[in-house]
Amino acid sequence: MAMKINGYKIIMTSMVVIAVILQIFFHLNPIVSIIIKVLLGVVIFSAISRIILDNKNKDK
């Protein structure tokens, strides 16, 4: 279980790093930065909901 959460943390931190780099590259393009923020929000939300689901399944 700890390994799974660790994996999610690694994925989320790498996504944040990628988003920051893209943010710097596309700093002059606000539309692209909005798209990146939306995608990042979706990824973080799905990772959090997956962790919650894993915890619920573990309790059964």
MMTF fields as JSON, N, C-alpha, C and O atoms, coordinates in Angstrom:
{
  "mmtfVersion": "1.0.0",
  "mmtfProducer": "UNKNOWN",
  "numBonds": 239,
  "numAtoms": 240,
  "numGroups": 60,
  "numChains": 1,
  "numModels": 1,
  "chainsPerModel": [1],
  "groupsPerChain": [60],
  "chainIdList": ["A"],
  "bondAtomList": [4, 2, 8, 6, 12, 10, 16, 14, 20, 18, 24, 22, 28, 26, 32, 30, 36, 34, 40, 38, 44, 42, 48, 46, 52, 50, 56, 54, 60, 58, 64, 62, 68, 66, 72, 70, 76, 74, 80, 78, 84, 82, 88, 86, 92, 90, 96, 94, 100, 98, 104, 102, 108, 106, 112, 110, 116, 114, 120, 118, 124, 122, 128, 126, 132, 130, 136, 134, 140, 138, 144, 142, 148, 146, 152, 150, 156, 154, 160, 158, 164, 162, 168, 166, 172, 170, 176, 174, 180, 178, 184, 182, 188, 186, 192, 190, 196, 194, 200, 198, 204, 202, 208, 206, 212, 210, 216, 214, 220, 218, 224, 222, 228, 226, 232, 230, 236, 234],
  "bondOrderList": [1, 1, 1, 1, 1, 1, 1, 1, 1, 1, 1, 1, 1, 1, 1, 1, 1, 1, 1, 1, 1, 1, 1, 1, 1, 1, 1, 1, 1, 1, 1, 1, 1, 1, 1, 1, 1, 1, 1, 1, 1, 1, 1, 1, 1, 1, 1, 1, 1, 1, 1, 1, 1, 1, 1, 1, 1, 1, 1],
  "groupList": [{"groupName": "MET", "atomNameList": ["N", "CA", "C", "O"], "elementList": ["N", "C", "C", "O"], "formalChargeList": [0, 0, 0, 0], "bondAtomList": [1, 0, 2, 1, 3, 2], "bondOrderList": [1, 1, 2], "singleLetterCode": "M", "chemCompType": "L-PEPTIDE LINKING"}, {"groupName": "ALA", "atomNameList": ["N", "CA", "C", "O"], "elementList": ["N", "C", "C", "O"], "formalChargeList": [0, 0, 0, 0], "bondAtomList": [1, 0, 2, 1, 3, 2], "bondOrderList": [1, 1, 2], "singleLetterCode": "A", "chemCompType": "L-PEPTIDE LINKING"}, {"groupName": "LYS", "atomNameList": ["N", "CA", "C", "O"], "elementList": ["N", "C", "C", "O"], "formalChargeList": [0, 0, 0, 0], "bondAtomList": [1, 0, 2, 1, 3, 2], "bondOrderList": [1, 1, 2], "singleLetterCode": "K", "chemCompType": "L-PEPTIDE LINKING"}, {"groupName": "ILE", "atomNameList": ["N", "CA", "C", "O"], "elementList": ["N", "C", "C", "O"], "formalChargeList": [0, 0, 0, 0], "bondAtomList": [1, 0, 2, 1, 3, 2], "bondOrderList": [1, 1, 2], "singleLetterCode": "I", "chemCompType": "L-PEPTIDE LINKING"}, {"groupName": "ASN", "atomNameList": ["N", "CA", "C", "O"], "elementList": ["N", "C", "C", "O"], "formalChargeList": [0, 0, 0, 0], "bondAtomList": [1, 0, 2, 1, 3, 2], "bondOrderList": [1, 1, 2], "singleLetterCode": "N", "chemCompType": "L-PEPTIDE LINKING"}, {"groupName": "GLY", "atomNameList": ["N", "CA", "C", "O"], "elementList": ["N", "C", "C", "O"], "formalChargeList": [0, 0, 0, 0], "bondAtomList": [1, 0, 2, 1, 3, 2], "bondOrderList": [1, 1, 2], "singleLetterCode": "G", "chemCompType": "PEPTIDE LINKING"}, {"groupName": "TYR", "atomNameList": ["N", "CA", "C", "O"], "elementList": ["N", "C", "C", "O"], "formalChargeList": [0, 0, 0, 0], "bondAtomList": [1, 0, 2, 1, 3, 2], "bondOrderList": [1, 1, 2], "singleLetterCode": "Y", "chemCompType": "L-PEPTIDE LINKING"}, {"groupName": "THR", "atomNameList": ["N", "CA", "C", "O"], "elementList": ["N", "C", "C", "O"], "formalChargeList": [0, 0, 0, 0], "bondAtomList": [1, 0, 2, 1, 3, 2], "bondOrderList": [1, 1, 2], "singleLetterCode": "T", "chemCompType": "L-PEPTIDE LINKING"}, {"groupName": "SER", "atomNameList": ["N", "CA", "C", "O"], "elementList": ["N", "C", "C", "O"], "formalChargeList": [0, 0, 0, 0], "bondAtomList": [1, 0, 2, 1, 3, 2], "bondOrderList": [1, 1, 2], "singleLetterCode": "S", "chemCompType": "L-PEPTIDE LINKING"}, {"groupName": "VAL", "atomNameList": ["N", "CA", "C", "O"], "elementList": ["N", "C", "C", "O"], "formalChargeList": [0, 0, 0, 0], "bondAtomList": [1, 0, 2, 1, 3, 2], "bondOrderList": [1, 1, 2], "singleLetterCode": "V", "chemCompType": "L-PEPTIDE LINKING"}, {"groupName": "LEU", "atomNameList": ["N", "CA", "C", "O"], "elementList": ["N", "C", "C", "O"], "formalChargeList": [0, 0, 0, 0], "bondAtomList": [1, 0, 2, 1, 3, 2], "bondOrderList": [1, 1, 2], "singleLetterCode": "L", "chemCompType": "L-PEPTIDE LINKING"}, {"groupName": "GLN", "atomNameList": ["N", "CA", "C", "O"], "elementList": ["N", "C", "C", "O"], "formalChargeList": [0, 0, 0, 0], "bondAtomList": [1, 0, 2, 1, 3, 2], "bondOrderList": [1, 1, 2], "singleLetterCode": "Q", "chemCompType": "L-PEPTIDE LINKING"}, {"groupName": "PHE", "atomNameList": ["N", "CA", "C", "O"], "elementList": ["N", "C", "C", "O"], "formalChargeList": [0, 0, 0, 0], "bondAtomList": [1, 0, 2, 1, 3, 2], "bondOrderList": [1, 1, 2], "singleLetterCode": "F", "chemCompType": "L-PEPTIDE LINKING"}, {"groupName": "HIS", "atomNameList": ["N", "CA", "C", "O"], "elementList": ["N", "C", "C", "O"], "formalChargeList": [0, 0, 0, 0], "bondAtomList": [1, 0, 2, 1, 3, 2], "bondOrderList": [1, 1, 2], "singleLetterCode": "H", "chemCompType": "L-PEPTIDE LINKING"}, {"groupName": "PRO", "atomNameList": ["N", "CA", "C", "O"], "elementList": ["N", "C", "C", "O"], "formalChargeList": [0, 0, 0, 0], "bondAtomList": [1, 0, 2, 1, 3, 2], "bondOrderList": [1, 1, 2], "singleLetterCode": "P", "chemCompType": "L-PEPTIDE LINKING"}, {"groupName": "ARG", "atomNameList": ["N", "CA", "C", "O"], "elementList": ["N", "C", "C", "O"], "formalChargeList": [0, 0, 0, 0], "bondAtomList": [1, 0, 2, 1, 3, 2], "bondOrderList": [1, 1, 2], "singleLetterCode": "R", "chemCompType": "L-PEPTIDE LINKING"}, {"groupName": "ASP", "atomNameList": ["N", "CA", "C", "O"], "elementList": ["N", "C", "C", "O"], "formalChargeList": [0, 0, 0, 0], "bondAtomList": [1, 0, 2, 1, 3, 2], "bondOrderList": [1, 1, 2], "singleLetterCode": "D", "chemCompType": "L-PEPTIDE LINKING"}],
  "groupTypeList": [0, 1, 0, 2, 3, 4, 5, 6, 2, 3, 3, 0, 7, 8, 0, 9, 9, 3, 1, 9, 3, 10, 11, 3, 12, 12, 13, 10, 4, 14, 3, 9, 8, 3, 3, 3, 2, 9, 10, 10, 5, 9, 9, 3, 12, 8, 1, 3, 8, 15, 3, 3, 10, 16, 4, 2, 4, 2, 16, 2],
  "groupIdList": [1, 2, 3, 4, 5, 6, 7, 8, 9, 10, 11, 12, 13, 14, 15, 16, 17, 18, 19, 20, 21, 22, 23, 24, 25, 26, 27, 28, 29, 30, 31, 32, 33, 34, 35, 36, 37, 38, 39, 40, 41, 42, 43, 44, 45, 46, 47, 48, 49, 50, 51, 52, 53, 54, 55, 56, 57, 58, 59, 60],
  "secStructList": [7, 2, 2, 2, 2, 2, 2, 2, 2, 2, 2, 2, 2, 2, 2, 2, 2, 2, 2, 2, 2, 2, 2, 2, 2, 6, 6, 6, 7, 2, 2, 2, 2, 2, 2, 2, 2, 2, 2, 2, 2, 2, 2, 2, 2, 2, 2, 2, 2, 2, 2, 2, 2, 2, 2, 2, 2, 2, 2, 7],
  "xCoordList": [0.841, 0.0, 0.878, 0.626, 1.909, 2.792, 3.468, 3.655, 3.828, 4.469, 3.528, 3.957, 2.234, 1.271, 1.192, 1.268, 1.039, 0.948, 2.247, 2.221, 3.386, 4.675, 4.691, 5.146, 4.193, 4.139, 3.3, 3.679, 2.147, 1.3, 2.029, 1.941, 2.755, 3.497, 4.534, 4.683, 5.257, 6.275, 5.62, 6.113, 4.499, 3.799, 3.33, 3.505, 2.737, 2.199, 3.304, 3.149, 4.435, 5.52, 6.11, 6.432, 6.254, 6.79, 5.829, 6.271, 4.508, 3.525, 3.62, 3.518, 3.814, 3.947, 5.186, 5.144, 6.306, 7.549, 7.34, 7.735, 6.713, 6.444, 5.56, 5.807, 4.529, 3.616, 4.351, 4.109, 5.251, 6.017, 6.904, 6.985, 7.577, 8.445, 7.618, 8.006, 6.473, 5.603, 5.096, 4.985, 4.789, 4.312, 5.358, 5.019, 6.642, 7.725, 7.831, 7.97, 7.764, 7.894, 6.763, 6.996, 5.528, 4.365, 3.87, 2.67, 4.807, 4.437, 3.683, 2.835, 3.986, 3.365, 2.003, 1.285, 1.644, 0.392, -0.567, -0.464, -1.494, -2.381, -3.321, -3.677, -3.731, -4.654, -3.988, -4.599, -2.726, -1.993, -1.845, -2.003, -1.542, -1.35, -2.66, -2.644, -3.794, -5.095, -5.322, -5.761, -5.019, -5.188, -4.316, -4.768, -3.058, -2.131, -2.691, -2.666, -3.196, -3.739, -4.933, -5.066, -5.801, -6.969, -6.515, -7.01, -5.56, -5.061, -4.426, -4.646, -3.635, -2.975, -4.017, -3.878, -5.061, -6.128, -6.801, -7.091, -7.052, -7.68, -6.777, -7.244, -5.475, -4.523, -4.464, -4.529, -4.341, -4.257, -5.552, -5.516, -6.705, -7.995, -8.114, -8.563, -7.71, -7.821, -6.876, -7.229, -5.672, -4.725, -5.277, -5.197, -5.837, -6.388, -7.569, -7.662, -8.479, -9.644, -9.21, -9.834, -8.136, -7.627, -7.08, -7.314, -6.358, -5.817, -6.977, -6.927, -8.023, -9.177, -9.847, -10.205, -10.02, -10.64, -9.794, -10.333, -8.462, -7.573, -7.746, -7.802, -7.83, -8.007, -9.341, -9.413, -10.401, -11.718, -11.682, -12.236, -11.037, -10.954, -10.146, -10.443, -9.124, -8.279, -9.083, -8.86, -10.013, -10.805, -11.742, -12.065, -12.181, -13.155, -12.569, -13.25],
  "yCoordList": [-1.203, 0.0, 1.255, 2.2, 1.251, 2.418, 2.664, 3.809, 1.581, 1.727, 2.392, 3.222, 2.028, 2.624, 4.13, 4.897, 4.555, 5.99, 6.672, 7.779, 6.018, 6.555, 6.768, 7.806, 5.786, 5.895, 7.089, 7.823, 7.283, 8.424, 9.732, 10.681, 9.78, 10.997, 11.302, 12.45, 10.263, 10.458, 10.968, 11.909, 10.341, 10.759, 12.203, 13.002, 12.541, 13.888, 14.93, 15.997, 14.635, 15.615, 15.794, 16.913, 14.689, 14.811, 15.61, 16.397, 15.419, 16.189, 17.67, 18.523, 17.978, 19.378, 19.993, 21.122, 19.241, 19.739, 20.003, 21.05, 19.039, 19.21, 20.433, 21.219, 20.592, 21.726, 23.05, 24.009, 23.102, 24.327, 24.644, 25.794, 23.61, 23.817, 24.315, 25.267, 23.664, 24.092, 25.51, 26.304, 25.821, 27.157, 28.198, 29.257, 27.894, 28.821, 28.946, 30.047, 27.789, 27.809, 28.594, 29.379, 28.38, 29.003, 30.194, 30.461, 30.909, 32.018, 33.093, 33.785, 33.237, 34.291, 33.868, 34.683, 32.586, 32.087, 31.707, 30.604, 32.59, 32.31, 31.136, 30.433, 30.913, 29.809, 28.479, 27.611, 28.321, 27.078, 26.867, 25.749, 27.935, 27.791, 27.384, 26.62, 27.888, 27.479, 25.995, 25.269, 25.538, 24.118, 23.261, 22.234, 23.683, 22.93, 22.854, 21.793, 23.984, 23.993, 23.053, 22.342, 23.045, 22.153, 20.696, 19.885, 20.366, 18.989, 18.577, 17.465, 19.481, 19.182, 18.942, 18.024, 19.774, 19.587, 18.232, 17.562, 17.826, 16.521, 15.401, 14.459, 15.502, 14.456, 14.349, 13.248, 15.484, 15.474, 14.918, 14.121, 15.343, 14.856, 13.348, 12.65, 12.843, 11.395, 10.623, 9.551, 11.164, 10.492, 10.443, 9.41, 11.563, 11.607, 10.644, 9.898, 10.661, 9.768, 8.306, 7.446, 8.027, 6.653, 6.208, 5.076, 7.093, 6.766, 6.501, 5.553, 7.341, 7.159, 5.82, 5.092, 5.488, 4.21, 3.042, 2.056, 3.146, 2.081, 1.887, 0.752, 2.98, 2.88, 2.221, 1.409, 2.566, 1.96, 0.467, -0.332, 0.085, -1.328, -2.116, -3.279, -1.477, -2.14, -2.449, -3.474, -1.565, -1.758, -2.958, -3.577, -3.292, -4.391, -5.732, -6.755],
  "zCoordList": [0.0, 0.0, 0.0, -0.748, 0.848, 0.917, -0.429, -0.842, -1.101, -2.411, -3.409, -4.21, -3.362, -4.296, -4.088, -5.047, -2.831, -2.543, -2.96, -3.498, -2.716, -3.137, -4.641, -5.121, -5.386, -6.842, -7.273, -8.185, -6.608, -6.937, -6.649, -7.427, -5.52, -5.181, -6.253, -6.669, -6.705, -7.74, -9.019, -9.641, -9.413, -10.634, -10.499, -11.42, -9.358, -9.174, -9.165, -9.759, -8.491, -8.462, -9.857, -10.257, -10.603, -11.965, -12.839, -13.676, -12.656, -13.422, -13.074, -13.956, -11.799, -11.385, -12.017, -12.504, -12.009, -12.609, -14.096, -14.609, -14.79, -16.223, -16.451, -17.365, -15.62, -15.769, -15.577, -16.309, -14.59, -14.34, -15.538, -15.97, -16.079, -17.245, -18.429, -19.106, -18.678, -19.784, -19.546, -20.48, -18.294, -17.937, -18.324, -18.854, -18.056, -18.402, -19.926, -20.457, -20.631, -22.088, -22.742, -23.662, -22.262, -22.892, -22.077, -22.018, -21.45, -20.576, -21.35, -20.785, -22.635, -23.43, -23.975, -24.553, -23.79, -24.354, -23.221, -22.683, -22.849, -21.704, -21.939, -20.994, -23.196, -23.492, -23.159, -22.536, -23.579, -23.319, -21.815, -21.325, -21.082, -19.633, -18.954, -17.989, -19.45, -18.883, -19.137, -18.245, -20.37, -20.706, -19.791, -19.285, -19.574, -18.721, -17.296, -16.672, -16.785, -15.419, -15.299, -14.303, -16.309, -16.277, -16.28, -15.498, -17.175, -17.252, -15.927, -15.447, -15.337, -14.063, -12.97, -12.162, -12.953, -11.973, -12.124, -11.133, -13.379, -13.629, -13.133, -12.493, -13.43, -13.027, -11.506, -10.959, -10.819, -9.355, -8.76, -7.823, -9.312, -8.802, -8.972, -8.063, -10.144, -10.385, -9.463, -8.972, -9.223, -8.331, -6.904, -6.24, -6.436, -5.072, -4.947, -3.972, -5.939, -5.863, -5.917, -5.296, -6.665, -6.75, -5.391, -4.967, -4.713, -3.387, -2.421, -1.638, -2.476, -1.586, -1.874, -0.948, -3.164, -3.536, -3.043, -2.54, -3.183, -2.703, -1.2, -0.727, -0.445, 1.002, 1.342, 2.264, 0.601, 0.856, 0.552, 1.306, -0.543, -0.912, 0.116, 0.389, 0.682, 1.682, 2.951, 3.594, 3.307, 4.527, 4.422, 5.436, 3.215, 3.047, 3.466, 3.388]
}
